[in-house]
Amino acid sequence: MDPFDETPRGGGEGLVETTEAVAAVDARGLVAAWSPGAGRLLGYGPSDVIGHPASLLLADDPPAADLRHAAAAQSWSGRVALRHQDGRRLDADLRAWSALDADGQPQWFLMHSPDEAQLMKWAFELSPLTLAIYDADGRTVRINAATRSLLGLEADDQALGRVVEELYGDAREQGVPSAPAFSEHVTETMRRVAATGQGVCYEVSAPTAPGARELTWAVNMSPVADPSGRVHGVFTAGCDITEQFEARQRLALLNEAGARIGTTLDVRRTADELVGMAVPRFADFVSVDLVDSVLHGGEPLPGPVDGTIALRRVAHQSVIEGVPEAVVALGAVDTYPDYSPPARALASGRPVVSSLGDSDFDRWALSDPARAARVRDYGFHSVMSIPVRARGTTLGVAVFVRRRPAPFAADDLALAGEMVARAAVCVDNARRYTRERHAVLTLQRSLLPRQLPQQAAVEVATRYLPGSSQVGLGGDWFDVIPLPGARVALVVGDVVGHGIHASAAMGRLRIAVRTLADVDLAPDELLTQLDDLVIRLSADGSSADGSGSYEGSTDEGAERTETADDMGATCLYAVYDPISRHCTIARAGGPEPALVRSDGTVELLALPAGPRLGVGGLPFEATELELPEGSLLALYTDGLIDARPGNLDELCRVLARHSGHSLDSTCGTVLERLLPTVPNDDVALLIARTRSLGPGQVSSWDLAADPSVVAEARKVASDQLSRWGLEDLTFTTELVVSELVTNAIRHAEAPIRLRLIQDQSLICEVADGSSTTPHLRRARAFDESGRGLLLVAQLTDRWGTRQTPTGKIIWAEQSLRET
């Protein structure tokens, strides 16, 4: 049967059998089809012209009007000068009809026929597009072969006069779930086109048989109207664009993956982002298993990995809630034998695609009863194993599994490979950062007090909480420093910046504060000296090459390198005396401390805010407070109150409600209420409950500046030791009192005062009105003086001197050893 008669039954393959001259030209101007009639007309065979420019067949340029119609993608007809194979000129009447090919690209049918209507019927019938004409009531007038094939019809009379719902009735009966919704959508759109006279273009997923691949179509609906504009029907043209649609989807997924994978410098979070992008987009189950050392910042395995390997599951996700098909739990270790697809991928360093029925896949699945059950119960049939590799090292393997009907194709492998490659670089960046973070955290913790010193002035609890990996570790610190006279210094500080330089700077400042505290400087004077030190350190850093870079993620949230010339710090320094219950505080920047008095009232201490350390040129001011016994003093860095709005008020409420609780639980409650699980910035918190030394632990005597009072001083000291039950220390104490009082009488000024303090040690203090500081020296053989302080230093555990507003105090301590 001639496929170019008025009722053709075949498809496009019938083109070569027609007696008419018919050709097709694609969007590039190349001949795409050539009928025997065209060969007889011009003398060329199909091999002579197909794939060659159609312009080679022209003897002259086509008429200008025809060119304008062609440029506007409009049908046209006219007389065109053609070139015969033997070189002669041949004028022929041609008709051209524009249509879309199977890829949705425009093409032209060129026909030489004496019957234009006949040619139009042939073009309609042979178009690879699904073409249909419906009347104004939505009933089918005509469909072409491609449409009949889509609907499973053999002849036009099976469709004529039927509406769309009837045409898709068979699909509904076959259980295709999308058929009713699709037919309703087409009918509604057709009615809108017929009513408005406006054509529409849209993409739609057409119903397919159960279990078959879903197809996507580009549909054009246009009204069929007479010259007066009255609409008599609707013309539809559809093109299968499934491949193009899926390609766009893959490209969109890849672009989204580039933005959503690697948002943090956390190995597990990055793996979670990878599986979250793949499921359910193009896989039904995805797992990521990594080398154990990668999770701790250790070195990955160099190059491909041969043999059986054990990996730790860090992420998996499924289209089924709860991931019931997972054989390995999160955090558990799975062992892949050398013949398994994941192990083969690790050995070759390249992806491995396997499916049910492959010998290695079946052997691997059957080697573990649990895995075999999952494959059977959930219908897994297609697997991609892709090595997670970055910078020449192997980090682990990602496994993609499908239970949907379509197996993985080459395009899926390319997409998954690109996503895993991006994730691998992010995982390696996170691994490197984890290693550096652990090093900095180890340094940071080694520079903080490991154990608070024994002292009786205050009860203390502290917390240090490192910031998130996005910001990096900072230089927050705290310290508790015992001072002479049973006093104690409380310190909280924060070095500006993050990273190893901030931690190192914190260590230097902490040591400097302890050194200056040993000199027993007043808080404001200590901050002044510390400010000078920071300025000098900054100057030293700026004169050296402090450049550096973090070898890892270039993500905006990654930790940046701080250099020495960035150095600056805040510091709050408080000295509490349990005898007078006076507390002297000075601060260089930083937040105000909170005070909870013994009656439960909370107060933010409005201390003068001195400049940040390293600014220079501005003074620091000290504030003196009298604290009732049992008061709470909370010192903290700004990471605590900046974490959330309203944290300062919440801190006061928590301290008020928990003032009577243990300090350790109070610290824990403060962090729990005010901070997320991982704060953005480092936090240092120190809470101290004040104590006092009562009259029974302190005795003092005013002494005249007369050598005769030395014996009296020894006597009162001896009597006091007897009352305290410290007779074993009498001899040494009398000697110390004698030497210190004698030195005060001989070399200092009145007033002279002797004080004994029973704390965790026995403290002997002699105050005088002179600011001259004595120095320890070794007396020569015939010197009559100079041995007193040397003797005191040898008989006591510690001794020293400190300045007071009215002079100085020389003190010595003896341990209270059990007898």
GILINWO-V242896 format. One record per backbone hydrogen bond with DSSP energy under -1.0 kcal/mol. NH is the residue of the N-H (numbers start at 1). CO is the residue of the C=O. If there is no record, write none. Layout:
# GILINWO-V242896
nh=NH co=CO
nh=NH co=CO
This chain:
# GILINWO-V242896
nh=5 co=2
nh=14 co=11
nh=15 co=12
nh=17 co=14
nh=21 co=112
nh=23 co=110
nh=24 co=33
nh=25 co=108
nh=26 co=30
nh=29 co=26
nh=31 co=52
nh=32 co=24
nh=33 co=24
nh=35 co=22
nh=39 co=35
nh=40 co=36
nh=41 co=37
nh=42 co=38
nh=43 co=39
nh=48 co=45
nh=50 co=46
nh=51 co=31
nh=52 co=49
nh=54 co=29
nh=56 co=53
nh=57 co=54
nh=58 co=55
nh=59 co=81
nh=60 co=81
nh=67 co=63
nh=68 co=64
nh=69 co=65
nh=70 co=66
nh=71 co=67
nh=72 co=68
nh=73 co=70
nh=74 co=69
nh=76 co=96
nh=78 co=94
nh=80 co=92
nh=82 co=90
nh=83 co=57
nh=84 co=88
nh=85 co=42
nh=87 co=84
nh=90 co=82
nh=92 co=80
nh=94 co=78
nh=95 co=111
nh=96 co=76
nh=97 co=109
nh=99 co=107
nh=101 co=105
nh=104 co=101
nh=107 co=99
nh=108 co=25
nh=109 co=97
nh=110 co=23
nh=111 co=95
nh=112 co=21
nh=119 co=115
nh=120 co=116
nh=121 co=117
nh=122 co=118
nh=123 co=119
nh=124 co=120
nh=125 co=121
nh=126 co=122
nh=130 co=238
nh=132 co=236
nh=133 co=142
nh=134 co=234
nh=135 co=139
nh=136 co=232
nh=138 co=135
nh=140 co=162
nh=141 co=133
nh=142 co=133
nh=144 co=131
nh=148 co=144
nh=149 co=145
nh=150 co=146
nh=151 co=147
nh=153 co=148
nh=158 co=155
nh=159 co=156
nh=160 co=156
nh=161 co=140
nh=162 co=159
nh=167 co=163
nh=168 co=164
nh=169 co=166
nh=172 co=168
nh=173 co=169
nh=174 co=170
nh=175 co=172
nh=176 co=171
nh=179 co=176
nh=182 co=178
nh=183 co=179
nh=184 co=180
nh=185 co=181
nh=186 co=182
nh=187 co=183
nh=188 co=184
nh=189 co=185
nh=190 co=186
nh=191 co=187
nh=192 co=188
nh=193 co=189
nh=194 co=190
nh=195 co=191
nh=196 co=192
nh=197 co=193
nh=200 co=221
nh=202 co=219
nh=204 co=217
nh=206 co=215
nh=212 co=209
nh=217 co=204
nh=218 co=239
nh=219 co=202
nh=220 co=237
nh=221 co=200
nh=222 co=235
nh=224 co=233
nh=226 co=230
nh=229 co=226
nh=232 co=224
nh=233 co=224
nh=234 co=134
nh=235 co=222
nh=236 co=132
nh=237 co=220
nh=238 co=130
nh=239 co=218
nh=241 co=216
nh=245 co=241
nh=246 co=242
nh=247 co=243
nh=248 co=244
nh=249 co=245
nh=250 co=246
nh=251 co=247
nh=252 co=248
nh=253 co=249
nh=254 co=250
nh=255 co=251
nh=256 co=252
nh=257 co=253
nh=258 co=254
nh=260 co=256
nh=261 co=257
nh=270 co=266
nh=271 co=267
nh=272 co=268
nh=273 co=269
nh=274 co=270
nh=275 co=271
nh=276 co=272
nh=277 co=273
nh=278 co=274
nh=279 co=275
nh=282 co=278
nh=283 co=278
nh=284 co=401
nh=285 co=401
nh=286 co=317
nh=287 co=399
nh=288 co=315
nh=289 co=397
nh=290 co=312
nh=291 co=395
nh=294 co=291
nh=297 co=294
nh=298 co=293
nh=301 co=394
nh=303 co=392
nh=305 co=346
nh=309 co=336
nh=311 co=334
nh=312 co=290
nh=313 co=332
nh=314 co=288
nh=315 co=288
nh=317 co=286
nh=319 co=284
nh=323 co=320
nh=326 co=323
nh=331 co=313
nh=332 co=329
nh=334 co=311
nh=336 co=309
nh=340 co=337
nh=344 co=340
nh=345 co=341
nh=346 co=342
nh=347 co=343
nh=348 co=344
nh=349 co=345
nh=352 co=385
nh=354 co=383
nh=356 co=381
nh=358 co=355
nh=362 co=358
nh=363 co=359
nh=364 co=360
nh=365 co=361
nh=366 co=362
nh=367 co=363
nh=372 co=368
nh=373 co=369
nh=374 co=370
nh=375 co=371
nh=376 co=372
nh=377 co=373
nh=378 co=374
nh=381 co=402
nh=382 co=402
nh=383 co=354
nh=384 co=400
nh=385 co=352
nh=386 co=398
nh=388 co=396
nh=390 co=393
nh=393 co=390
nh=394 co=301
nh=395 co=388
nh=396 co=388
nh=397 co=289
nh=398 co=386
nh=399 co=287
nh=400 co=384
nh=401 co=285
nh=402 co=382
nh=413 co=409
nh=414 co=410
nh=415 co=411
nh=416 co=412
nh=417 co=413
nh=418 co=414
nh=419 co=415
nh=420 co=416
nh=421 co=417
nh=422 co=418
nh=423 co=419
nh=424 co=420
nh=425 co=421
nh=426 co=422
nh=427 co=423
nh=428 co=424
nh=429 co=425
nh=430 co=426
nh=431 co=427
nh=432 co=428
nh=433 co=429
nh=434 co=430
nh=435 co=431
nh=436 co=432
nh=437 co=433
nh=438 co=434
nh=439 co=435
nh=440 co=436
nh=441 co=437
nh=442 co=438
nh=443 co=439
nh=444 co=440
nh=445 co=441
nh=446 co=442
nh=447 co=443
nh=459 co=689
nh=461 co=687
nh=463 co=685
nh=465 co=683
nh=468 co=679
nh=472 co=468
nh=477 co=493
nh=479 co=491
nh=481 co=489
nh=483 co=487
nh=488 co=576
nh=489 co=481
nh=490 co=574
nh=491 co=479
nh=492 co=572
nh=493 co=477
nh=494 co=570
nh=495 co=475
nh=496 co=568
nh=499 co=473
nh=503 co=499
nh=504 co=500
nh=505 co=501
nh=506 co=502
nh=507 co=503
nh=508 co=504
nh=509 co=505
nh=510 co=506
nh=511 co=507
nh=512 co=508
nh=513 co=509
nh=514 co=510
nh=515 co=511
nh=516 co=512
nh=517 co=513
nh=518 co=514
nh=520 co=517
nh=521 co=516
nh=526 co=522
nh=527 co=523
nh=528 co=524
nh=529 co=525
nh=530 co=526
nh=531 co=527
nh=532 co=528
nh=533 co=529
nh=534 co=530
nh=535 co=531
nh=536 co=532
nh=537 co=533
nh=538 co=534
nh=539 co=535
nh=540 co=536
nh=541 co=537
nh=542 co=538
nh=543 co=539
nh=546 co=544
nh=552 co=550
nh=558 co=555
nh=566 co=563
nh=567 co=564
nh=569 co=613
nh=570 co=494
nh=571 co=588
nh=572 co=492
nh=573 co=586
nh=574 co=490
nh=575 co=584
nh=576 co=488
nh=577 co=582
nh=581 co=577
nh=583 co=625
nh=584 co=575
nh=585 co=623
nh=586 co=573
nh=588 co=571
nh=589 co=610
nh=594 co=634
nh=595 co=603
nh=596 co=632
nh=597 co=601
nh=600 co=597
nh=603 co=595
nh=605 co=593
nh=607 co=605
nh=610 co=587
nh=610 co=608
nh=613 co=569
nh=615 co=612
nh=623 co=585
nh=625 co=583
nh=627 co=581
nh=630 co=690
nh=631 co=628
nh=632 co=596
nh=633 co=688
nh=634 co=594
nh=635 co=686
nh=637 co=684
nh=640 co=637
nh=642 co=638
nh=647 co=644
nh=650 co=646
nh=651 co=647
nh=652 co=648
nh=653 co=649
nh=654 co=650
nh=655 co=651
nh=656 co=652
nh=657 co=653
nh=658 co=654
nh=661 co=658
nh=666 co=662
nh=667 co=663
nh=668 co=664
nh=669 co=665
nh=670 co=666
nh=671 co=667
nh=672 co=668
nh=673 co=669
nh=674 co=670
nh=675 co=671
nh=683 co=465
nh=685 co=463
nh=686 co=635
nh=687 co=461
nh=688 co=633
nh=689 co=459
nh=690 co=631
nh=691 co=457
nh=693 co=578
nh=697 co=694
nh=699 co=756
nh=701 co=754
nh=703 co=752
nh=706 co=704
nh=709 co=706
nh=710 co=707
nh=713 co=709
nh=714 co=710
nh=715 co=711
nh=716 co=712
nh=717 co=713
nh=718 co=714
nh=719 co=715
nh=720 co=716
nh=721 co=717
nh=722 co=718
nh=723 co=719
nh=724 co=720
nh=726 co=721
nh=729 co=726
nh=730 co=727
nh=733 co=729
nh=734 co=730
nh=735 co=731
nh=736 co=732
nh=737 co=733
nh=738 co=734
nh=739 co=735
nh=740 co=736
nh=741 co=737
nh=742 co=738
nh=743 co=739
nh=744 co=740
nh=745 co=741
nh=746 co=742
nh=747 co=743
nh=748 co=744
nh=753 co=767
nh=754 co=701
nh=755 co=765
nh=756 co=699
nh=757 co=763
nh=758 co=697
nh=759 co=761
nh=762 co=814
nh=763 co=757
nh=764 co=812
nh=765 co=755
nh=766 co=810
nh=767 co=753
nh=768 co=808
nh=769 co=749
nh=783 co=780
nh=791 co=787
nh=792 co=788
nh=793 co=789
nh=794 co=790
nh=795 co=791
nh=796 co=792
nh=797 co=813
nh=798 co=813
nh=800 co=811
nh=802 co=809
nh=804 co=807
nh=808 co=768
nh=809 co=802
nh=810 co=766
nh=811 co=800
nh=812 co=764
nh=813 co=798
nh=814 co=762
nh=817 co=815
